[in-house]
Amino acid sequence: MEIQEPITSVDADAWFGALLTNLKASFVVTQAFLRYAVPSATIVNASSGLAHLDVRPRASPYCTAKAAAVRFFQGLIYENPGLHVVNLHPSIVTTEAAKRSGAIEGQDEIDLPASFTIWLASSEAKFLKEKFVWANWDVGELKGRAKEIRGTNFLDIGLTGWPFSA
């Protein structure tokens, strides 16, 4: 759900309604999944590059919700360290919802994010736990950089350059 008005004139209830719709979906689905999941289950957060890129005009509640969902899943990992959670920008696929929102024309076919998500759930992708990845990145290159990625802040979302670690 996107708002088509600028922040200066949008109704606050409509703005927060859009934010809540987008964020609450992650919470509700995850909570239901965890009731039946094993402690080492895999969760792929279908996020968006808009969680960390520049905010598009008139998409601030969507961008804010996607960024907040990444933090939600970071908290989930803290509470459930056995979970394998990866945040995924599924690429840009033309859908009816994307057309209505004025999003740019899709660059990829639906089989790309589908296949990438299946790979993320495999044991081969365990080094991406807690990371933010894009479906159109090269799997071979990611695997080749596994040592660089694992155990570092590479591909993390957060404040970088701060002089201490948690």
C-alpha positions in Angstrom: 0.0 0.0 0.0 1.5 3.3 -1.1 0.5 6.8 -0.4 0.4 9.0 -3.5 0.6 12.4 -1.6 3.6 14.2 -0.3 4.2 14.2 3.5 3.3 17.9 3.7 -0.3 17.2 2.7 -1.0 13.5 3.4 -3.4 12.5 6.1 -1.5 11.2 9.1 -3.9 8.3 9.6 -3.5 7.2 5.9 0.3 7.5 6.2 0.5 5.4 9.4 -2.1 3.0 8.0 0.2 2.3 5.0 3.2 1.9 7.3 1.3 -0.5 9.6 -0.1 -2.6 6.7 3.4 -3.2 5.3 5.1 -3.8 8.7 2.4 -5.8 10.4 2.3 -8.4 7.6 5.9 -9.4 8.5 5.1 -9.7 12.1 1.8 -11.7 11.7 3.2 -14.1 9.2 6.5 -14.7 11.2 4.6 -15.2 14.5 2.4 -17.8 12.9 5.3 -19.5 11.2 7.3 -19.7 14.5 4.5 -21.6 16.2 5.4 -24.6 14.0 9.0 -24.0 12.9 12.0 -25.8 14.2 14.5 -23.6 16.1 16.9 -23.8 13.1 14.3 -22.8 10.5 15.0 -20.5 7.6 13.1 -17.2 7.1 13.6 -15.1 4.0 12.3 -11.6 4.6 10.9 -10.3 1.3 12.1 -6.8 1.7 13.0 -4.1 -0.8 16.0 -2.2 -1.9 14.0 0.8 -0.7 14.8 -0.3 2.8 18.3 1.1 2.4 18.3 3.1 -0.8 17.1 6.7 -1.2 13.4 7.0 -0.5 11.3 7.4 -3.6 8.9 10.4 -3.7 5.6 9.6 -2.0 6.7 6.2 -0.9 8.0 7.1 2.6 5.6 4.8 4.6 6.6 1.8 2.4 10.3 2.6 2.7 10.0 3.1 6.4 8.1 -0.1 6.9 10.7 -2.1 4.9 13.5 -0.6 7.0 11.6 -1.3 10.2 11.0 -4.9 9.1 14.8 -5.4 8.8 15.1 -4.3 12.4 12.3 -6.5 13.4 14.1 -9.5 11.9 17.3 -8.5 13.6 15.4 -8.5 16.9 13.9 -11.9 16.0 17.5 -13.3 15.5 18.6 -11.9 18.8 15.7 -13.7 20.5 16.1 -16.9 18.4 19.8 -17.3 17.5 19.3 -20.6 15.8 17.1 -19.1 13.1 18.6 -18.5 9.6 17.2 -15.2 8.6 18.1 -13.4 5.3 16.7 -10.1 4.1 16.0 -10.2 0.4 15.4 -7.5 -2.2 13.6 -9.7 -4.7 14.6 -7.6 -7.7 12.2 -5.5 -9.8 9.5 -7.6 -11.4 6.6 -5.9 -13.1 3.4 -6.6 -11.2 0.0 -5.0 -11.2 0.8 -3.5 -7.8 4.0 -2.1 -9.1 2.3 -0.5 -12.1 -0.3 1.1 -9.8 2.4 2.6 -7.6 4.3 4.1 -10.5 7.4 1.9 -9.9 10.0 1.6 -12.6 9.5 -1.1 -15.2 10.6 -4.5 -14.1 14.1 -5.7 -15.0 13.8 -9.3 -14.1 11.4 -12.3 -14.5 9.6 -13.8 -11.5 11.8 -17.0 -11.7 14.9 -15.1 -10.6 13.7 -14.2 -7.1 11.9 -17.5 -6.8 15.1 -19.5 -7.6 17.3 -17.2 -5.5 14.9 -17.6 -2.5 15.1 -21.4 -2.8 18.9 -21.1 -2.8 18.9 -18.9 0.3 17.1 -21.7 2.1 19.8 -24.2 1.2 22.8 -25.1 3.4 25.0 -23.4 0.7 23.7 -20.0 1.8 24.2 -20.3 5.5 27.0 -17.7 5.4 24.3 -15.1 4.5 22.6 -15.4 7.9 21.5 -11.9 9.0 22.6 -10.3 5.7 20.7 -8.2 3.2 21.0 -9.5 -0.4 19.6 -8.8 -3.8 18.1 -11.6 -5.9 19.9 -10.4 -9.0 23.4 -10.8 -7.5 25.6 -13.6 -8.8 25.4 -16.7 -6.6 28.9 -17.9 -7.6 30.4 -14.5 -6.6 28.6 -14.5 -3.3 29.8 -18.0 -2.5 33.3 -16.9 -3.6 33.2 -14.1 -1.0 31.7 -16.2 1.8 34.7 -15.7 4.1 34.6 -11.9 3.5 30.8 -11.9 4.2 30.6 -14.3 7.2 31.2 -12.7 10.6 31.7 -9.1 9.3 29.3 -6.2 8.8 29.6 -6.7 5.0 26.0 -6.8 3.6 24.5 -5.7 7.0 22.2 -2.8 7.4 23.1 -0.4 10.2 25.3 2.4 11.2 28.8 1.9 9.8 31.9 3.6 11.0 30.9 3.8 14.6 34.0 3.2 16.8 32.7 0.3 18.9 30.8 -3.0 18.4 27.9 -4.3 20.4 
